[in-house]
Amino acid sequence: MTQFDYDLFVIGAGSGGVRAARVAAGFGARVAVAEADRPGGTCVIRGCVPKKLLVYAAHFREDLDDAAAYGWTTDATFSWPTLIANKDREIARLEDIYRTLLKSAGASLYEGRATLVDPHTVEIAARRYTARHVLVATGGRPVRPEIPGAEFAITSDEAFQLAELPRRVLIVGGGYVGVEFGGIFHGLGAEVTIAYRGEQILRGFDDDVRHHLHDELVRKGFDVRLQCDLRTIERRGDGSLAATIVTAGAPQQLELDAVMFATGRQPDTAGLGLEASGVRIDANGAVIVDEYSRSSVPNIHAVGDVTNRVALTPVAIREGAAVATTLFGGRPVAMDHRDVPHAVFSQPPVGTVGLSEAEASTAYAAVDVYTATFRPLKYTLSGRNERTLVKLVVDAASQRVVGAHMVGPDAPEIIQGIAIAVKAGLTKEQFDATVAVHPTAAEEFVTLRDKRAARR
Ligand code: FAD
Protein backbone atom coordinates (compact mmCIF):
# COMPACT_ATOMS: atom_id res chain seq x y z
CA MET A 1 0.00 0.00 0.00
CA THR A 2 1.20 3.54 -0.79
CA GLN A 3 2.44 5.44 2.24
CA PHE A 4 1.43 9.10 2.33
CA ASP A 5 2.84 11.85 4.56
CA TYR A 6 -0.73 12.86 5.46
CA ASP A 7 -4.27 11.52 5.23
CA LEU A 8 -5.58 14.98 4.33
CA PHE A 9 -3.79 18.03 2.95
CA VAL A 10 -5.91 21.18 3.10
CA ILE A 11 -4.93 24.12 0.89
CA GLY A 12 -6.19 27.31 2.54
CA ALA A 13 -6.70 28.04 6.26
CA GLY A 14 -9.95 29.96 5.88
CA SER A 15 -13.43 29.15 7.15
CA GLY A 16 -13.90 25.92 5.20
CA GLY A 17 -10.32 24.63 5.33
CA VAL A 18 -9.83 25.09 9.07
CA ARG A 19 -13.14 23.41 9.92
CA ALA A 20 -12.38 20.46 7.65
CA ALA A 21 -8.89 20.11 9.16
CA ARG A 22 -10.16 20.16 12.73
CA VAL A 23 -13.01 17.71 12.12
CA ALA A 24 -10.73 15.34 10.17
CA ALA A 25 -8.07 15.46 12.90
CA GLY A 26 -10.82 14.76 15.43
CA PHE A 27 -11.54 11.52 13.56
CA GLY A 28 -7.85 10.59 13.91
CA ALA A 29 -6.67 11.64 10.44
CA ARG A 30 -3.11 12.99 9.99
CA VAL A 31 -3.78 16.49 8.67
CA ALA A 32 -1.69 19.31 7.17
CA VAL A 33 -2.88 22.79 6.21
CA ALA A 34 -1.15 25.28 3.89
CA GLU A 35 -1.85 29.01 4.20
CA ALA A 36 -0.38 31.64 1.86
CA ASP A 37 -1.42 34.62 3.95
CA ARG A 38 -2.92 34.66 7.46
CA PRO A 39 -4.83 31.78 9.12
CA GLY A 40 -8.49 32.71 9.49
CA GLY A 41 -8.95 33.50 5.81
CA THR A 42 -11.20 36.10 4.23
CA CYS A 43 -13.94 36.09 6.86
CA VAL A 44 -11.67 36.72 9.81
CA ILE A 45 -8.90 38.81 8.25
CA ARG A 46 -10.62 40.89 5.53
CA GLY A 47 -14.30 39.97 5.44
CA CYS A 48 -17.20 39.35 7.81
CA VAL A 49 -15.54 40.14 11.13
CA PRO A 50 -13.61 43.38 10.44
CA LYS A 51 -16.51 44.52 8.27
CA LYS A 52 -19.01 44.05 11.09
CA LEU A 53 -16.73 45.99 13.48
CA LEU A 54 -16.67 48.88 11.00
CA VAL A 55 -20.47 48.67 10.63
CA TYR A 56 -20.82 49.04 14.41
CA ALA A 57 -18.52 52.06 14.28
CA ALA A 58 -20.56 53.67 11.52
CA HIS A 59 -23.90 53.16 13.24
CA PHE A 60 -22.81 55.15 16.30
CA ARG A 61 -23.41 58.29 14.29
CA GLU A 62 -27.17 57.70 14.10
CA ASP A 63 -27.26 56.37 17.66
CA LEU A 64 -25.59 59.54 18.91
CA ASP A 65 -28.01 61.71 16.91
CA ASP A 66 -31.00 59.80 18.27
CA ALA A 67 -29.66 59.97 21.83
CA ALA A 68 -30.56 63.67 22.11
CA ALA A 69 -34.29 62.85 21.97
CA TYR A 70 -33.72 60.49 24.90
CA GLY A 71 -32.24 63.25 27.03
CA TRP A 72 -28.55 62.70 26.32
CA THR A 73 -26.18 65.50 25.45
CA THR A 74 -23.17 64.27 23.51
CA ASP A 75 -20.18 65.96 21.98
CA ALA A 76 -18.62 63.17 19.95
CA THR A 77 -15.70 63.14 17.52
CA PHE A 78 -14.48 60.21 15.46
CA SER A 79 -10.94 58.89 14.88
CA TRP A 80 -10.44 56.52 11.94
CA PRO A 81 -6.87 55.58 13.01
CA THR A 82 -8.17 54.53 16.45
CA LEU A 83 -10.86 52.38 14.87
CA ILE A 84 -8.44 50.70 12.47
CA ALA A 85 -5.81 50.08 15.18
CA ASN A 86 -8.40 48.53 17.52
CA LYS A 87 -9.85 46.45 14.69
CA ASP A 88 -6.34 45.24 13.73
CA ARG A 89 -5.65 44.21 17.32
CA GLU A 90 -8.84 42.15 17.45
CA ILE A 91 -8.11 40.52 14.08
CA ALA A 92 -4.58 39.59 15.25
CA ARG A 93 -6.12 38.01 18.35
CA LEU A 94 -8.51 35.97 16.20
CA GLU A 95 -5.68 34.91 13.88
CA ASP A 96 -3.82 33.59 16.93
CA ILE A 97 -6.91 31.65 17.97
CA TYR A 98 -7.05 30.02 14.52
CA ARG A 99 -3.38 29.02 14.81
CA THR A 100 -4.05 27.56 18.26
CA LEU A 101 -7.13 25.70 17.05
CA LEU A 102 -5.12 23.98 14.32
CA LYS A 103 -2.24 23.21 16.67
CA SER A 104 -4.43 21.80 19.41
CA ALA A 105 -6.24 19.64 16.84
CA GLY A 106 -2.84 18.18 15.92
CA ALA A 107 -2.78 19.57 12.35
CA SER A 108 0.54 20.78 10.85
CA LEU A 109 0.42 24.35 9.49
CA TYR A 110 2.67 25.20 6.54
CA GLU A 111 2.91 28.91 5.83
CA GLY A 112 3.34 29.55 2.13
CA ARG A 113 1.59 29.28 -1.23
CA ALA A 114 0.79 25.68 -2.11
CA THR A 115 0.53 24.19 -5.58
CA LEU A 116 -0.62 20.78 -6.66
CA VAL A 117 2.08 18.73 -8.40
CA ASP A 118 -0.14 15.69 -8.96
CA PRO A 119 -3.37 14.47 -7.30
CA HIS A 120 -1.45 13.27 -4.22
CA THR A 121 1.45 15.76 -4.02
CA VAL A 122 1.42 19.34 -2.72
CA GLU A 123 4.41 21.67 -3.03
CA ILE A 124 5.16 24.62 -0.73
CA ALA A 125 8.42 26.60 -0.94
CA ALA A 126 10.08 23.86 -3.04
CA ARG A 127 9.19 21.11 -0.51
CA ARG A 128 6.83 18.33 -1.44
CA TYR A 129 4.31 16.50 0.74
CA THR A 130 2.10 13.58 -0.19
CA ALA A 131 -1.47 13.03 0.95
CA ARG A 132 -4.19 10.45 0.41
CA HIS A 133 -6.79 13.22 0.10
CA VAL A 134 -6.44 16.88 -0.88
CA LEU A 135 -8.98 19.57 0.00
CA VAL A 136 -8.92 22.77 -2.01
CA ALA A 137 -10.26 25.60 0.18
CA THR A 138 -8.52 28.60 -1.37
CA GLY A 139 -11.51 30.96 -1.34
CA GLY A 140 -11.84 33.85 -3.75
CA ARG A 141 -10.41 37.25 -4.53
CA PRO A 142 -11.97 40.59 -5.57
CA VAL A 143 -12.57 41.19 -9.28
CA ARG A 144 -11.08 44.43 -10.65
CA PRO A 145 -12.76 45.75 -13.80
CA GLU A 146 -10.31 46.49 -16.60
CA ILE A 147 -10.82 50.21 -17.16
CA PRO A 148 -8.28 53.02 -17.56
CA GLY A 149 -7.09 54.03 -14.09
CA ALA A 150 -8.31 50.84 -12.36
CA GLU A 151 -5.02 50.80 -10.45
CA PHE A 152 -6.15 53.89 -8.50
CA ALA A 153 -9.18 52.08 -7.07
CA ILE A 154 -9.32 49.99 -3.92
CA THR A 155 -11.27 46.82 -3.19
CA SER A 156 -12.63 45.63 0.14
CA ASP A 157 -9.16 44.19 0.87
CA GLU A 158 -7.58 47.65 0.95
CA ALA A 159 -10.60 49.44 2.43
CA PHE A 160 -9.76 47.88 5.80
CA GLN A 161 -6.30 49.43 5.78
CA LEU A 162 -6.81 53.00 4.55
CA ALA A 163 -4.57 55.49 6.38
CA GLU A 164 -7.42 57.98 6.60
CA LEU A 165 -11.14 58.10 6.07
CA PRO A 166 -11.92 59.29 2.52
CA ARG A 167 -14.37 62.21 2.44
CA ARG A 168 -15.86 61.47 -1.00
CA VAL A 169 -16.22 57.82 -2.02
CA LEU A 170 -17.53 56.14 -5.16
CA ILE A 171 -18.57 52.53 -4.62
CA VAL A 172 -18.78 50.61 -7.88
CA GLY A 173 -21.23 47.71 -7.56
CA GLY A 174 -24.62 47.23 -5.94
CA GLY A 175 -24.10 43.84 -4.29
CA TYR A 176 -23.95 43.25 -0.57
CA VAL A 177 -20.29 44.24 -0.15
CA GLY A 178 -20.97 47.52 -1.99
CA VAL A 179 -23.96 48.58 0.10
CA GLU A 180 -22.23 47.48 3.31
CA PHE A 181 -19.12 49.57 2.65
CA GLY A 182 -21.31 52.41 1.40
CA GLY A 183 -23.02 52.32 4.80
CA ILE A 184 -19.68 52.25 6.62
CA PHE A 185 -18.23 55.27 4.80
CA HIS A 186 -21.52 57.18 4.91
CA GLY A 187 -22.06 56.52 8.61
CA LEU A 188 -18.55 57.72 9.37
CA GLY A 189 -19.24 60.99 7.59
CA ALA A 190 -18.22 60.52 3.93
CA GLU A 191 -20.26 61.53 0.90
CA VAL A 192 -21.07 58.23 -0.81
CA THR A 193 -22.07 57.54 -4.40
CA ILE A 194 -23.03 53.99 -5.35
CA ALA A 195 -22.82 53.30 -9.08
CA TYR A 196 -24.43 50.09 -10.23
CA ARG A 197 -24.89 48.74 -13.75
CA GLY A 198 -28.14 46.91 -13.07
CA GLU A 199 -31.69 48.13 -12.60
CA GLN A 200 -31.72 47.84 -8.82
CA ILE A 201 -29.20 47.12 -6.05
CA LEU A 202 -28.91 43.69 -4.37
CA ARG A 203 -29.51 41.48 -7.39
CA GLY A 204 -30.84 38.08 -6.33
CA PHE A 205 -32.70 39.42 -3.28
CA ASP A 206 -36.47 39.86 -3.03
CA ASP A 207 -37.64 42.86 -5.10
CA ASP A 208 -39.43 44.53 -2.17
CA VAL A 209 -36.23 44.25 -0.15
CA ARG A 210 -34.19 45.75 -2.97
CA HIS A 211 -36.53 48.71 -3.46
CA HIS A 212 -36.97 49.29 0.26
CA LEU A 213 -33.23 49.39 0.93
CA HIS A 214 -32.65 51.59 -2.11
CA ASP A 215 -35.22 54.11 -0.88
CA GLU A 216 -33.79 54.10 2.64
CA LEU A 217 -30.26 54.72 1.34
CA VAL A 218 -31.47 57.60 -0.82
CA ARG A 219 -33.40 59.04 2.14
CA LYS A 220 -30.22 58.94 4.22
CA GLY A 221 -28.39 60.94 1.58
CA PHE A 222 -26.60 58.30 -0.50
CA ASP A 223 -26.26 59.19 -4.17
CA VAL A 224 -27.39 55.91 -5.78
CA ARG A 225 -26.86 55.76 -9.55
CA LEU A 226 -28.55 52.81 -11.25
CA GLN A 227 -27.83 51.61 -14.80
CA CYS A 228 -24.60 53.51 -14.43
CA ASP A 229 -21.14 52.53 -15.69
CA LEU A 230 -17.71 53.64 -14.55
CA ARG A 231 -15.50 54.46 -17.56
CA THR A 232 -12.22 55.92 -16.28
CA ILE A 233 -10.39 56.97 -13.15
CA GLU A 234 -7.65 59.61 -13.13
CA ARG A 235 -5.35 60.70 -10.35
CA ARG A 236 -4.98 64.45 -9.87
CA GLY A 237 -1.80 66.24 -8.78
CA ASP A 238 -3.18 66.79 -5.26
CA GLY A 239 -3.78 63.04 -4.87
CA SER A 240 -7.56 63.24 -5.35
CA LEU A 241 -9.35 61.19 -8.02
CA ALA A 242 -11.63 62.06 -10.92
CA ALA A 243 -13.96 59.34 -12.14
CA THR A 244 -16.10 59.43 -15.25
CA ILE A 245 -19.42 57.66 -14.90
CA VAL A 246 -22.06 57.28 -17.60
CA THR A 247 -25.81 57.04 -16.98
CA ALA A 248 -28.17 56.66 -19.98
CA GLY A 249 -25.39 57.74 -22.34
CA ALA A 250 -24.63 60.92 -20.38
CA PRO A 251 -21.09 61.11 -18.97
CA GLN A 252 -20.39 62.90 -15.71
CA GLN A 253 -17.19 63.52 -13.81
CA LEU A 254 -17.04 62.99 -10.05
CA GLU A 255 -14.36 64.47 -7.78
CA LEU A 256 -13.38 61.85 -5.22
CA ASP A 257 -10.94 60.74 -2.55
CA ALA A 258 -11.51 57.01 -3.12
CA VAL A 259 -13.06 54.66 -5.65
CA MET A 260 -13.90 51.19 -4.35
CA PHE A 261 -14.62 48.26 -6.62
CA ALA A 262 -17.27 46.00 -5.13
CA THR A 263 -17.75 44.22 -8.42
CA GLY A 264 -17.79 40.64 -7.20
CA ARG A 265 -15.25 37.97 -6.39
CA GLN A 266 -13.77 35.12 -8.36
CA PRO A 267 -12.58 31.72 -7.16
CA ASP A 268 -8.87 31.63 -6.35
CA THR A 269 -7.64 28.76 -8.53
CA ALA A 270 -5.15 30.45 -10.87
CA GLY A 271 -1.71 28.85 -10.76
CA LEU A 272 -2.78 26.18 -8.30
CA GLY A 273 -2.03 23.30 -10.68
CA LEU A 274 -5.55 21.91 -10.58
CA GLU A 275 -6.13 21.43 -14.31
CA ALA A 276 -2.77 19.65 -14.70
CA SER A 277 -3.93 17.21 -12.02
CA GLY A 278 -7.17 16.60 -13.93
CA VAL A 279 -9.49 18.74 -11.77
CA ARG A 280 -12.29 20.28 -13.83
CA ILE A 281 -12.80 24.04 -13.48
CA ASP A 282 -15.73 26.09 -14.82
CA ALA A 283 -15.51 29.29 -16.89
CA ASN A 284 -15.28 31.43 -13.71
CA GLY A 285 -12.38 29.38 -12.37
CA ALA A 286 -14.54 27.55 -9.82
CA VAL A 287 -13.79 23.91 -8.98
CA ILE A 288 -16.69 21.77 -10.22
CA VAL A 289 -17.89 19.48 -7.42
CA ASP A 290 -20.76 17.12 -6.62
CA GLU A 291 -23.01 17.27 -3.54
CA TYR A 292 -20.20 15.69 -1.48
CA SER A 293 -17.83 18.47 -2.63
CA ARG A 294 -15.83 15.90 -4.63
CA SER A 295 -14.09 17.17 -7.76
CA SER A 296 -13.58 15.29 -11.04
CA VAL A 297 -10.53 13.67 -9.39
CA PRO A 298 -11.89 11.34 -6.69
CA ASN A 299 -9.27 12.08 -4.00
CA ILE A 300 -9.51 15.87 -4.46
CA HIS A 301 -12.37 17.76 -2.81
CA ALA A 302 -13.13 21.48 -2.74
CA VAL A 303 -15.25 23.58 -0.36
CA GLY A 304 -16.20 27.19 0.18
CA ASP A 305 -15.92 30.16 -2.16
CA VAL A 306 -13.56 28.32 -4.53
CA THR A 307 -16.56 26.23 -5.62
CA ASN A 308 -18.75 29.31 -6.22
CA ARG A 309 -21.89 27.75 -4.74
CA VAL A 310 -23.13 29.87 -1.82
CA ALA A 311 -20.23 32.15 -0.88
CA LEU A 312 -20.83 32.56 2.84
CA THR A 313 -18.75 31.55 5.85
CA PRO A 314 -21.26 29.25 7.56
CA VAL A 315 -21.72 27.42 4.25
CA ALA A 316 -17.95 26.93 3.80
CA ILE A 317 -17.76 25.66 7.39
CA ARG A 318 -20.60 23.17 6.85
CA GLU A 319 -19.11 21.96 3.58
CA GLY A 320 -15.71 21.49 5.23
CA ALA A 321 -17.19 19.50 8.11
CA ALA A 322 -19.23 17.40 5.65
CA VAL A 323 -16.12 16.46 3.62
CA ALA A 324 -14.15 15.52 6.74
CA THR A 325 -17.03 13.39 8.05
CA THR A 326 -17.51 11.71 4.68
CA LEU A 327 -13.79 10.86 4.35
CA PHE A 328 -12.88 9.98 7.93
CA GLY A 329 -16.10 9.71 9.95
CA GLY A 330 -17.47 6.67 8.17
CA ARG A 331 -20.66 8.50 7.16
CA PRO A 332 -21.29 10.25 3.83
CA VAL A 333 -22.67 13.75 4.43
CA ALA A 334 -23.98 15.88 1.56
CA MET A 335 -24.35 19.64 1.97
CA ASP A 336 -27.90 21.00 1.80
CA HIS A 337 -27.78 24.45 0.19
CA ARG A 338 -31.51 25.15 0.50
CA ASP A 339 -32.87 27.83 2.84
CA VAL A 340 -29.47 29.30 3.70
CA PRO A 341 -30.13 32.58 5.52
CA HIS A 342 -28.33 35.70 4.26
CA ALA A 343 -27.64 39.01 5.93
CA VAL A 344 -26.60 42.33 4.48
CA PHE A 345 -25.06 44.57 7.10
CA SER A 346 -26.20 47.70 5.34
CA GLN A 347 -27.78 50.56 7.24
CA PRO A 348 -30.53 49.55 7.79
CA PRO A 349 -29.54 45.87 7.56
CA VAL A 350 -31.26 43.06 5.66
CA GLY A 351 -32.07 39.53 6.78
CA THR A 352 -33.48 36.99 4.39
CA VAL A 353 -34.12 33.25 4.17
CA GLY A 354 -35.76 31.02 1.58
CA LEU A 355 -37.36 32.14 -1.66
CA SER A 356 -37.99 35.64 -2.93
CA GLU A 357 -41.49 36.42 -4.16
CA ALA A 358 -40.30 36.05 -7.76
CA GLU A 359 -38.61 32.68 -7.11
CA ALA A 360 -41.66 31.36 -5.23
CA SER A 361 -43.93 32.45 -8.09
CA THR A 362 -41.89 30.29 -10.44
CA ALA A 363 -41.71 27.34 -8.06
CA TYR A 364 -45.38 27.23 -6.97
CA ALA A 365 -48.75 27.53 -8.75
CA ALA A 366 -50.01 30.22 -6.37
CA VAL A 367 -48.24 32.28 -3.73
CA ASP A 368 -49.58 34.43 -0.88
CA VAL A 369 -47.55 37.44 0.17
CA TYR A 370 -47.73 39.28 3.48
CA THR A 371 -45.88 42.55 4.06
CA ALA A 372 -45.80 45.31 6.63
CA THR A 373 -43.79 48.51 6.85
CA PHE A 374 -43.54 50.61 9.98
CA ARG A 375 -41.34 53.07 11.81
CA PRO A 376 -39.31 51.34 14.56
CA LEU A 377 -40.43 52.36 18.05
CA LYS A 378 -36.95 53.63 18.88
CA TYR A 379 -37.24 56.29 16.18
CA THR A 380 -40.61 57.65 17.33
CA LEU A 381 -38.93 59.93 19.87
CA SER A 382 -36.01 60.96 17.69
CA GLY A 383 -38.19 61.42 14.60
CA ARG A 384 -35.74 59.45 12.43
CA ASN A 385 -37.46 58.85 9.14
CA GLU A 386 -36.46 55.20 8.63
CA ARG A 387 -38.94 52.44 7.98
CA THR A 388 -38.73 48.70 8.53
CA LEU A 389 -40.03 46.10 6.06
CA VAL A 390 -41.09 42.58 6.99
CA LYS A 391 -42.37 40.10 4.43
CA LEU A 392 -43.48 36.49 4.32
CA VAL A 393 -43.84 34.47 1.12
CA VAL A 394 -46.23 31.51 1.45
CA ASP A 395 -47.01 28.60 -0.88
CA ALA A 396 -50.81 29.01 -1.22
CA ALA A 397 -51.53 25.29 -1.59
CA SER A 398 -49.60 23.94 1.41
CA GLN A 399 -49.55 27.24 3.38
CA ARG A 400 -45.87 26.59 4.05
CA VAL A 401 -43.79 29.74 4.63
CA VAL A 402 -41.16 29.47 1.87
CA GLY A 403 -39.50 32.86 2.27
CA ALA A 404 -39.01 35.46 5.01
CA HIS A 405 -37.43 38.85 4.46
CA MET A 406 -36.73 41.88 6.60
CA VAL A 407 -35.05 45.26 6.23
CA GLY A 408 -34.59 47.13 9.48
CA PRO A 409 -32.63 47.25 12.74
CA ASP A 410 -31.61 43.78 13.97
CA ALA A 411 -32.92 42.07 10.81
CA PRO A 412 -29.95 39.62 10.66
CA GLU A 413 -30.44 38.64 14.32
CA ILE A 414 -34.19 38.20 13.86
CA ILE A 415 -33.98 36.24 10.60
CA GLN A 416 -31.68 33.64 12.21
CA GLY A 417 -34.60 32.59 14.43
CA ILE A 418 -37.14 32.76 11.61
CA ALA A 419 -34.79 30.62 9.47
CA ILE A 420 -35.36 27.67 11.82
CA ALA A 421 -39.08 27.85 11.16
CA VAL A 422 -38.62 28.17 7.39
CA LYS A 423 -36.11 25.31 7.30
CA ALA A 424 -38.50 23.19 9.38
CA GLY A 425 -41.24 23.83 6.79
CA LEU A 426 -43.69 25.51 9.18
CA THR A 427 -46.97 26.93 7.89
CA LYS A 428 -48.42 30.41 8.10
CA GLU A 429 -50.94 29.05 10.61
CA GLN A 430 -48.09 27.90 12.84
CA PHE A 431 -46.45 31.32 12.60
CA ASP A 432 -49.82 32.87 13.55
CA ALA A 433 -50.23 30.46 16.49
CA THR A 434 -46.97 31.76 17.95
CA VAL A 435 -47.53 34.46 20.56
CA ALA A 436 -45.77 37.76 19.89
CA VAL A 437 -42.96 39.25 21.98
CA HIS A 438 -44.06 42.84 22.55
CA PRO A 439 -42.91 45.50 21.84
CA THR A 440 -40.48 44.26 19.20
CA ALA A 441 -40.06 44.48 15.45
CA ALA A 442 -39.79 40.68 15.26
CA GLU A 443 -43.38 40.27 16.44
CA GLU A 444 -44.55 41.44 13.02
CA PHE A 445 -43.59 38.00 11.67
CA VAL A 446 -46.34 36.38 13.77
CA THR A 447 -48.98 39.10 13.36
CA LEU A 448 -49.01 39.61 9.58
CA ARG A 449 -52.62 39.48 8.33
CA ASP A 450 -52.92 41.50 5.10
CA LYS A 451 -52.58 39.02 2.27
CA ARG A 452 -52.03 39.72 -1.40
CA ALA A 453 -51.34 37.44 -4.34
CA ALA A 454 -47.77 37.34 -5.66
CA ARG A 455 -46.97 39.78 -8.47
CA ARG A 456 -46.24 37.83 -11.62
P1 FAD B 1 -11.37 31.91 2.59
O1 FAD B 1 -11.90 32.26 3.93
O2 FAD B 1 -11.22 32.98 1.58
O3 FAD B 1 -9.96 31.21 2.85
C1 FAD B 1 -9.14 30.82 1.79
C2 FAD B 1 -7.71 30.86 2.29
O4 FAD B 1 -6.88 30.19 1.34
C3 FAD B 1 -7.14 32.27 2.40
O5 FAD B 1 -6.65 32.47 3.71
C4 FAD B 1 -6.03 32.33 1.35
O6 FAD B 1 -4.94 33.12 1.77
C5 FAD B 1 -5.65 30.87 1.25
N1 FAD B 1 -5.03 30.49 -0.01
C6 FAD B 1 -5.45 30.80 -1.28
N2 FAD B 1 -4.65 30.20 -2.19
C7 FAD B 1 -3.71 29.51 -1.49
C8 FAD B 1 -2.63 28.66 -1.87
N3 FAD B 1 -2.33 28.42 -3.15
N4 FAD B 1 -1.86 28.10 -0.89
C9 FAD B 1 -2.15 28.33 0.43
N5 FAD B 1 -3.18 29.10 0.83
C10 FAD B 1 -3.95 29.68 -0.12
N6 FAD B 1 -19.70 35.78 4.66
C11 FAD B 1 -20.65 35.70 5.63
O7 FAD B 1 -21.15 34.60 5.91
N7 FAD B 1 -21.08 36.81 6.31
C12 FAD B 1 -20.56 38.04 6.05
O8 FAD B 1 -20.95 39.03 6.68
C13 FAD B 1 -19.54 38.16 5.06
N8 FAD B 1 -18.97 39.35 4.80
C14 FAD B 1 -17.97 39.42 3.89
C15 FAD B 1 -17.39 40.66 3.64
C16 FAD B 1 -16.39 40.78 2.71
C17 FAD B 1 -15.77 42.13 2.47
C18 FAD B 1 -15.94 39.64 2.00
C19 FAD B 1 -14.86 39.75 0.98
C20 FAD B 1 -16.51 38.40 2.22
C21 FAD B 1 -17.53 38.28 3.17
N9 FAD B 1 -18.15 37.07 3.43
C22 FAD B 1 -19.15 36.98 4.38
C23 FAD B 1 -17.80 35.85 2.67
C24 FAD B 1 -16.85 34.97 3.48
O9 FAD B 1 -15.74 35.71 3.89
C25 FAD B 1 -16.44 33.78 2.64
O10 FAD B 1 -17.59 33.11 2.15
C26 FAD B 1 -15.60 32.78 3.42
O11 FAD B 1 -14.45 33.38 3.96
C27 FAD B 1 -15.21 31.62 2.51
O12 FAD B 1 -14.38 30.73 3.19
P2 FAD B 1 -13.38 29.80 2.38
O13 FAD B 1 -12.84 28.83 3.37
O14 FAD B 1 -14.00 29.31 1.16
O15 FAD B 1 -12.21 30.77 1.89
Boltz pocket constraint, residues with backbone or C-beta under 6 A from the ligand:
constraints:
  - pocket:
      binder: B
      contacts: [[A, 11], [A, 12], [A, 13], [A, 14], [A, 15], [A, 16], [A, 17], [A, 34], [A, 35], [A, 36], [A, 37], [A, 38], [A, 39], [A, 40], [A, 41], [A, 42], [A, 43], [A, 44], [A, 46], [A, 47], [A, 48], [A, 49], [A, 51], [A, 112], [A, 113], [A, 114], [A, 115], [A, 137], [A, 138], [A, 139], [A, 140], [A, 156], [A, 177], [A, 268], [A, 272], [A, 303], [A, 304], [A, 305], [A, 306], [A, 310], [A, 311], [A, 312], [A, 313], [A, 314], [A, 316], [A, 343]]
      max_distance: 6.0
